[in-house]
Amino acid sequence: MSTSDQVGRILVASSSDVLTARQRMRDAAARLGFDRFDQVQLATGISEIGRDIVATGGGELQFRITPTQPRRLVVTARGIAGDGTVAAGPGVVAARRLIGPPLDGGADRGVCTFSRVLPKSGAAIEVSGAFSEGTADLYSEVDRQDAELIRLLEELRQREVEIESINRELEETNRGVLALYAELDDKAESVRQISNERARFLSNVTHELRTPLSSITALCRLLLTERDAALGEEQARQIGYIHKSAQDLLDFVSDLLDLAKVEAGKVAVRAVRFEVDDLLTALRGMFRPLSTDANVPLVFDLSPVPTVETDENKVTQILRNLISNALKFTERGEIRISAHHDADRDEVVFVVADTGIGIAVADLDRIFDEFVQVDTRRGRRERSSGLGLPLSRKLAQLMGGSITVESEVGRGSTFQVRLPRIYSQRIDVLAPGSGDGYILVVDDDPISRYVAKEHLERVGWRVIEARDGDMALKLAREGGCRAIVLDLVMPGMSGFDVLRHLGDLPETAAIPVVVRTSLSASEIEPQSVSRAAAVFSKSDDSIQSLSDFLTGDLAGASRPAGE
């Protein structure tokens, strides 16, 4: 220690010396500009290390102020057990916490250092006499300690009152939140019932409309093609108009019926093996009579794509809707249809690009809503029912894919359809209303359950909730559970216990379990979740990964044998 920056030393050999050191430390801390709380901390730290020095037979405390910035108060204790790196006495441990860490890592045996950065207000104060030898008023120090204890007890009582008040407020808030969640659940159930009623209504109405419309179009076709029919030119034109209007209405009713079926979960995906080139060739032949405008040619780019196994009819329906839209809103340029294979994701990507009127950025999401017709403020050759794009997106999602669009007003639109090259039957098996099984979401937190349930239902899963482990085991044993999404931290029976019980029960041992937890990887023992098929965090960006895992990796695990 440099003598130039030493500001005092105190010999410590008895309990009275400890009190003296405490009092002088407090006085010096006050002169250095430390606040009252820091003064008590420093004085108490000196008392703790002083007791260790007395216990070893005596020693001394040395104090210095470092000259460099930031300036520090450094306390060196001599005569302790151990050294600066291995502290044998409990006082050293307490002093490190109360005063501060050593200024450097080096120390001799029997020596320990502590340091505290000076407050800015006390950095320039002269404290050379603060730790000088002299007579201390020990009774005054004891009285001061008693006063501090009384003040601290009063502060603790006030804090307890404040904590009790906060707890009451939290309980009231929690009750309000629970009531809100209950109301939201009721609203959600009401919305689901309304949606089901709407789907049933649309299905019934469209069925009733389809038959007479089909009859009208068939009769018109017969009149127009009957050789013996004595139709004048004007009559033939009128019947042609009737036929076209009836056909448009029939197409609209068919889209409406298909949309209602998809939303009700009554559309099955019939996967077959086919070649993309054959599909595009068939589409080119289908649209050749419709693309008579020489200003807007249909260009099909055929490129090698591996054999696809999915629902060919639904893929055709999606592309037919996209091409029909492109024809309606493109007056010059071209419409280009292409397909390629994304090998990294094993997906087939279909692209329908046009040079039409385009779509404003603000309307890009709205075009996939039902019955939405974007006002382009430009002359359109034909009106749209507003069902083709919503139906196409739902069909793509039903097959595990997606539809995205990029567009610029006046320059055209590009629709991209991504579909798994090999369709996984998992989505179809667990489609809402299919009756073939469900995913069980187990979590004591209603918000986490809601997030998982809403996301999984949006991509076609049927979901049942359980708020604790006992309910989860009961539901899992009843049958029909194809997979479980499980939280680990729950009151009562934890997720770890649920995992163990599921593995022990013969009727649940084969159910795949996916863990979704807020615990970090370091907080989970690998053997405790060894039965889980996967572990995901509760972060916002992980729910899609969890959904993809259920749809893909667990698809085969949950199918009945022989499928």
N, C-alpha and C positions, 0 to 999 in steps of 0.2 A: 504493500500500500504506500503510495506517495504521501509524505508528511505535508506536502504543500497544499493538498486538498482535504486533509483530515480536519474535521470540525469538532471532534470530541471523542472521549472514551470513558467507559464506566466499568469499574470492577464489579463483578457479581460473585458473591460467595454465600449469600443468605437470602431468605425470603424478603427481608426488608430492602435488600439491594434490588430485588426484582421489582418491588413497588416503586423504588426510586427511579429505576430505568423506565418503567412505564410512564411515570409522571413527566419525566424530562422528554421522553419521546413525544408525548402528547403536546407539550409546550413547544417543542421544536417544530412539530408538524403544523401547529397553528401559525408559527412565525414564517414557515415556508409557504404558506398560502393554501394548504390542504383544507378541504371543507370538513365539517364536523364528522361526517360518516367516515372519511378517510383517516381522520385523526384517531377515531376509535379503533379502526382496523389496524393501523400502524402500532398503536399502544398495546393492543391485545396481542399482536404478533410478537412484540418485544417480550411481553409477559411469558408467552409460550416458550420461546427460545431460552429465556432466562431460567425457567424451571428446569430445562434440560441441562443447562450449565451447572446449576446448583446440585443437581442429582449426580453429576460426575465429579464433584469436589470443588468446583469453582472455575472461573475464567474471566473473560472480559468481553465487552461489546465495544466495537470501534465504529465510528460514523464518519463518512466523508461525502463530499459533493464533487461529482465529476466536472471537470472544466469544459469538456466538449459538449456540443449540442446533439441531441436534447440532454439537458443536465439531469442527473439522477442522484437520488439519495441512495448510498450504498451502505449496508449494515454488514459488518463482519463479526461473526460469533466465534470466539476461541474457547476451547475447553469442552467441546461437545463430544459425544460418542459418535464414532463413524467419521465420514468425511463429506465433502461437497456433493459426491455422487451417490453415496449410500448412507442415508440418514437413519440412525438407529432409534433416536428418540421421537416420540409422537409430537413434541413441540416443534421440531424442525419441519415436519410435514405440514403442521398447521401454519407455521410462520411463512412457509413458501406460498401458501394459499392466501394469507392475509397481507403480507408485505409485497411479495413479488419474487420473480425468478432471480437466479444469480446473474451477475453482470457478465461473467465468462464461465466457461466450463471447468477451469482448473482450480484446484483447492488442495491444501495439505490435509493430512489426517488430523482430526480434531478441530477442523476449521470449516465453517459454512458461511456462504454469503447470500444476501438478499438485496433486491434493488427495487426502486419505484421511481418512475419519471416524475420530475417536479412539475407542479402546475405552472402555467405561464406567468401567473400573477406573482409567484414566489421565486422565479428564476434568478432575480437580481438582488434578493434580500441577503443581508449579511447575517449569518447564523453561527459565527465562530464560537460564541459563548453559550450556545444552546445546550451543549452536553458537558459543560465544565463541572468539576467537582463542587460539591456544596451540600448543605443540609436540605433535605426534602421534607415537606409537610405530609407525612404518611397518612395521618388521619384525614387530611383534606382529600387525598387521593382516594381513600376508601369511600368517603362520602360521595365523591364524584362518581365512582364506579356504581354505587348504589343508585344515585340519581339517573345514571345512564340506563341501568337495568329497569328502573321504574318507567322511564320514558320509552324504552324499547317495548316493554310489556304493554304500555298504553297504545303504542303504534300497532302492535300485533292485534290487540283487541279491535282497533279501528279497521285494520285490514280484514279481520275475520267478519266484522259486520258488513264491510264492503263485499267480501266474497259471498256471504250469504245472500246479500241483495242481488248480486250478479247471478248467482245460482237460481234464485227465484225467477229472475227475468229470463234466464235460459230455459228453465222448465216451462214457463208460459210460452216462450217462443217455440219450443219443441212441440208443445201441444198444438199450437197454431199450425206449425209445419205439418204435423201428422194429420190434422184436420184437413189441411189443404191437399195433402196427398190422397186422402180418402175421397175428397171431392173430385180430384183429378182422375182417380180410378173409376169413380162413378161416371164422370163425363166420358172417359175413354170407352167404358163399357157401353154407354149410350150411343157413342159415335159408331162403335162396332156393330151394334144392333141396327142402327140406321143404315149403315153401309150394307149389311146383309140384306135388309129389306129392300134397299135400292137395287141390289144385284138381282134379287128374286123378281122384283117388278120388271126390270129391264129384260130379264130372260124371258118372262112370260109374255110381255108385250111384243118383243121382237119375234118370238116364235109365232105369235098370232098374225103378225104383219107379213112374215116371210112367205107363208103359203099363198095368200092372194096376190102378192107382188110377183111371185114366181109364175103364177097362172097368167097374169097380165102380160108379162114379157113373153111367155110361151105363145099366147094367142096372137100377139103382135107379130112375132116371128113367123107364125103360120100364115097370117094374112099377107105379109110382105113377100113370102116365098111361094105361095099357092099360085100355080100357073093359071088355074081356071078362074081366079078371083078377078072380077070386073072392077078393078080399082082405078079411078082416075089419078092423074099426076098429083093433084092437090090432096086427094084422100091418102095416097101413099105417103106424101110428105107429112101429113098430120099423124098418121099411124106411126111413122118413124119417130116423130117427136114424142109421142106417147111411150113408145118402146124405150127411147133413151131416158126419159124422165123416170120411168118405172125401174129401169136398170140402175140408174143412179141411186134411187131410193132403196132398192134392194141391196146395193153395195153398202150403203150407209147402215141399213138394218143389220147386215151381216157383220160389219165392224162392231156395231153396238153389242150384238150378241156375243161375239168373240171376247170383247172387252169385259163384259159382265161375267163370262165364264172364267176368264183369267183371274179376275178379282175375287171370285168365289172359290178359287182353287180347284176348279173342276176341269181344267185343261191338262191332259196328260202329254208328256213329251215322249214321242215314239221315235227312238233313235235308230237310224239305219245307216249303213255304209254307202257313201256316194262320192263321186268326183266333183270337185268345184267347177272344172271346165264344162262338164255336162250340164250342171245347173245354170251356168252363165249362158251357155249355148241355147238352152231352152228359153231363158228369159229374152234373149235376143230375138228368137223366133216369135215369142209372144207379143213383143212390143213393135215388131216390124210394121204391122198394119197401123199402129197408133202413131208412129213417128214419121208421118208423111211430110212434115215441114222440112224442106231442104236446108233451111237456115239453122236448124237445130238437130244435127245428126247425133245418133246414139253410138258411142264408141265403147266397145268392150275390149278391155286388155286382158288377154288370157295368159296366165303365167303358171308354171308348175307349182302345185300345192299338193301335199300328201293327202291320202284318202281321209275323208272326214267321217266321223260317226256322231250324228246328231239328228234332229228332226228336220228333214229336208223340206217338208211342206211349210214349216214355220219360217225357215230361212228364206224360202221363196216368197212367202207372204210379206216379210219385212222388206226385202229388196224391191218387191213389186210396189209397195207403198212409197218407198223412197224415190223410185224412178218415176212413178206417177206424179208425185209432188214436183219433181224436177221438171217434168214436161209441162206442168200447169204454169209454172212461174219462170220459165226460160223462153224468151222470145228470139234470142239470137245467140250465136256461139256454139257450144256443144255440151253434151252430157256424157261424162266418162265414168264407166263402171269398171272397177278392177278388184283384184283379190290377191293377197299374198300371205305367206305363213310366217308368223313370229315364232321362230324356233326357241328363243329363250323362255317364252311363256307357254309354248305349244298352243298357240291360238291362231285362228284364221281371222284375218282382217279384211273386211269388205269395205270398199270406198265408193261412194256415189258423189261425184263432183259436178256441179253445173256452173254456168256463167250467167245465171238469172239475176233477178232483182235483188237478191240478198236479204239478210235479216239484220235488224239493228241489234247491237250488243245487249241492250236492255231487254230484248224479247227472246234471247236465246234459250233461257230456261222456260219461259212461258209456253213456247211452242209444243212442249211435251205435256201440257195440261189439257184435260179433256175439253172439247168444244171451243178451244181458243182459236180465233182467227186473227192473225196479226194484221193491223191496218197498215199496208205498205204505202198508201197514198199514191199508188201507181196503178194504171189500168191492168187488171188481171183478166186473163182470158177465161178462167174458170174459177168458181168458188170451191172452197174446201169444207168438208164436214167438221174438221177439227178432231177427228178420231184416229186418223191413220198413224200419226207420230206417237201419240200415247200408247196405242195398241202395239206398235212396233217395239217401243222401249220395253213394255211389259213382257212381250214375247221373248225379247233378247234376255231379259233378266231371268225369265223362267228357264232358259237354257243355260244359265250361268254366265251370261255375257253382258254387254253394255252398248249403248249408242251415245256418241258424242257428236257435236257439230261445231264447225268454225265457219264464220260468215262475215261478209262485209257488204254493206248496202251498195248496190250498183255494180258489184263485182262477182257475186255468186256465193254459193254455199258448198261446203264439203261435209258430208255425213260419213262417219266412220262406225262400222259395226264390228265389235270384237266378240268372238265366240270361242269357247274351248273347243279344240279340234276333236277331242273325245268327250262326249257329254257324260257327266257324272249323274247317276240316278238319285243321288242323295237329296237334291232339292225336290224332286218329284215325289220321292218316298215320304218326305215330311212336309209336303205342301199343306197350307191351312185347309182344314175341312176334309183332308184325305182319309183321316181315321186310321192311318198306318203308323202313328207314333208321334212323339214330340220331344223337344229339348227341355230339360229341367234346369232352370236357373236358380241357384241356391245362394242367397246373400241376405244378411240381416239388414243391410243398408237399402232402404226403398229406392233411393236415387240410382244406385248402381244396378239394382234389378230393373228399374224402368229403362235405363239407357241400353242395357243388354237386350231386354225384351223388344223394345221398339226397333232397334237396329236389325235384330234377327228376323222379326216379323216382316220388316220391309223387304227383305230379300227372299221371302217365301217360307220361312220356318214357322212351325206351330210351337208355341212356347207356353210352359206352365211354370209358375213361380213357387218357391218355398223360402220362408223367412228364417228357418233354423234347420239344424241337422236332423232333429227327430222327424220333422215333416218331410225332409228330403228322403230319408230312408223309407218312410211309409209309402211315399209316392213311387219311389224307385222299385219297391217290391210289388206294386200293383200291376206292373206290366205296361208295355207300350212306350217306355222310356228308351229312346235310342241313343242319347248322349246327355251328359251332365256338365254344366258350367258352374264351377264351385269356387266360392270364396273360402279363404283359409281362416281368417280371424272373425269368429262369431261367438257371442255369449253362449254359455251352456256347452253344447257339443261343438267343438271346433271343426274346421274343415279337415284337419289332419285326422281327427277321430272318424269323420264321415268316410274319408278315403279308406281307412283301415276296415271299417265295418262293411263297406261295399265290397271289398276284396274277400272278406270272410264269408259273405252270404252267397250261396250257390246261385240264387235267382238274380243277383246283381253283379256278380264277379265279371261278367263279360261286357258290361256297359262301359263304353269309353268315357273317361272323365277328363275335362279340360279345366285347369285351374286358372282363375282370374283373380289376382290379389294385388293389394297395395304394398305388400312386403317387398323389400329389395332382395336381390339374389343372395346377398351376404347373410340375410336374416333367415334363410330357408335351408335346412339340412337336406341335401339331395336324397338321402334314403327315406326321408319322411314323405316325399312326393314321388317316389319311384314308380308308383302305380299309375300316376297321371300320364295321359297321352301327350300333354304339352302344358307349359306354364306361361301365362301372359300377364303383363302388368295391367293396372286399371287406368293407364294413360289414355287420353282421347284417341290417339292415333293407333292404338293396338286393337280396337274393337273390330276394325275391318280385317286385320290379320287373323283374329280369332274366327270371324265368320268365314274367311277363305279357308282356314284350316278345317273347320267343320264340313264345309262343302267339298273340299278336295281330299285331304289326307285321311279323314275318318269315313269317307263314303263307303269304301269297301269293307271297313271294319264293322259297319252297322247293318250290312245287307244280310238277309237270311242266306243260309248255306245253299249253294247250288245256283244262286242268282248270277 
